[in-house]
Amino acid sequence: MAVRHQLIRRSPRAVWAVLADPDAYGEWVVGPSESAPLDGAWPGVGSRLRYAVRVGPWSLDGVTTVRHTEPGRELELEASFKALGTARIFLQLRRWGEETLVVCDEHPLRGIGGTLHNPATEALLQLRHRGMLARLAKVVEVRHGKVRHA
């Protein structure tokens, strides 16, 4: 399992505000070039986002479904690409003083992604998470201003 963490210099409330905004998904998730809600109130359980990932001249369409949520604390998603299978992405927010420690845990569930899962693909997930969590921190800090320390 690819587990990574990021300290974000804002409160869990500010981080959750970004996670709960379906329009912000493409700003912090590495890969999607566009996204749109399909149904329900994101991030309610069962709500979905449709998105496209472009790689050169090719495009893959995917859907992410909320499988579990504890507002302000946890968001568990299942990302699905028809050709590649599905993956579980679990984001946990932990208060760290005035800041937030975000823990991301991702692993393949079904399909070719799960079949081909190995140390090399695990390393790629770690790189993806590094970028994704850094982007999340930047979006949160820009939208909600930085914490001022005395």
C-alpha positions in Angstrom: 0.0 0.0 0.0 1.2 3.5 -0.9 0.9 5.5 2.3 2.1 9.1 2.4 1.5 12.1 4.6 1.6 15.9 4.2 1.5 18.6 6.9 -0.8 21.4 5.7 -0.4 24.8 7.4 -4.2 25.2 7.8 -7.0 23.8 10.0 -8.8 20.5 9.1 -11.8 22.7 8.3 -9.9 24.5 5.6 -8.5 21.2 4.1 -12.0 19.7 4.2 -13.5 22.7 2.4 -11.2 21.9 -0.6 -11.8 18.1 -0.5 -15.6 18.8 -0.4 -15.5 21.1 -3.4 -16.0 19.0 -6.6 -14.7 21.8 -8.7 -11.4 21.8 -6.9 -10.7 18.1 -7.7 -8.7 18.7 -10.8 -6.6 21.3 -9.0 -5.1 18.9 -6.4 -5.5 15.4 -7.9 -2.6 14.5 -10.2 -3.9 13.4 -13.6 -7.4 14.7 -14.3 -7.6 17.4 -17.0 -11.3 18.1 -16.3 -13.9 16.9 -13.8 -17.6 17.2 -13.2 -20.1 15.9 -10.6 -22.3 13.1 -11.9 -24.9 13.0 -9.1 -25.5 13.6 -5.5 -23.9 16.1 -3.2 -20.2 15.6 -3.2 -18.7 14.2 -1.0 -21.7 12.3 0.2 -21.5 8.5 0.2 -22.4 7.3 -3.3 -21.8 10.6 -5.0 -19.6 10.5 -8.1 -17.3 12.6 -10.2 -16.5 12.0 -13.8 -13.1 13.1 -15.1 -10.7 12.7 -18.0 -7.0 12.0 -17.9 -5.1 13.0 -21.0 -1.8 11.3 -21.9 -0.5 12.8 -25.1 -3.1 12.2 -27.8 -5.0 9.7 -25.7 -7.7 10.3 -23.1 -9.0 7.9 -20.4 -12.4 8.6 -18.8 -12.8 7.7 -15.1 -15.3 7.9 -12.3 -14.5 8.4 -8.7 -17.2 7.3 -6.1 -17.3 8.3 -2.5 -17.4 5.0 -0.4 -17.1 6.5 3.1 -17.0 9.9 4.6 -16.7 11.5 8.0 -16.9 15.2 7.3 -13.8 17.0 8.4 -12.0 13.8 9.2 -12.0 11.1 6.5 -12.8 10.6 2.8 -12.6 7.2 1.2 -12.8 7.0 -2.6 -12.9 4.4 -5.3 -11.4 5.6 -8.5 -12.4 3.6 -11.6 -10.9 3.4 -15.1 -12.7 0.8 -17.2 -9.5 -0.5 -18.8 -7.3 -0.4 -15.8 -9.6 -1.4 -12.9 -10.2 0.4 -9.6 -8.2 1.8 -6.7 -9.1 2.7 -3.2 -7.9 6.2 -2.0 -8.3 7.0 1.7 -7.6 10.5 3.0 -7.5 11.1 6.7 -7.2 14.5 8.3 -5.6 14.7 11.7 -5.4 18.0 13.7 -1.7 18.8 14.3 -1.8 21.9 16.6 -3.3 24.6 14.3 -2.4 22.6 11.2 -3.5 19.4 9.6 -1.7 16.2 8.9 -3.2 14.6 5.8 -2.6 10.8 5.5 -3.2 9.3 2.0 -3.4 5.5 1.6 -4.0 4.1 -1.9 -4.0 0.7 -3.4 -5.5 -1.1 -6.4 -8.7 -3.1 -5.8 -9.7 -4.7 -9.1 -8.6 -5.2 -12.7 -5.2 -5.0 -14.3 -3.9 -2.4 -11.8 -4.3 -5.0 -9.0 -2.9 -7.8 -11.0 0.2 -5.9 -12.0 0.7 -4.3 -8.6 4.3 -4.6 -7.5 7.2 -2.6 -5.9 7.7 -0.6 -9.1 4.1 0.5 -9.3 4.1 1.2 -5.6 7.1 3.6 -6.2 5.1 5.3 -8.9 2.1 5.7 -6.5 4.5 7.3 -4.0 5.6 9.8 -6.6 2.0 10.6 -7.5 1.1 11.1 -3.9 4.0 13.4 -3.3 2.7 15.6 -6.1 -0.9 15.3 -5.2 -0.5 16.1 -1.5 1.8 19.1 -2.3 -0.8 20.4 -4.7 -3.5 19.9 -2.1 -1.5 21.9 0.4 -0.9 24.7 -2.1 -4.6 24.9 -3.0 -5.7 25.0 0.7 -3.1 27.5 1.7 -3.8 29.8 -1.3 -7.6 29.6 -0.8 -7.6 30.0 3.0 -4.4 32.0 3.7 -1.4 30.8 5.7 -1.4 30.2 9.4 0.5 32.9 11.2 2.8 31.7 14.0 3.8 34.0 16.8 
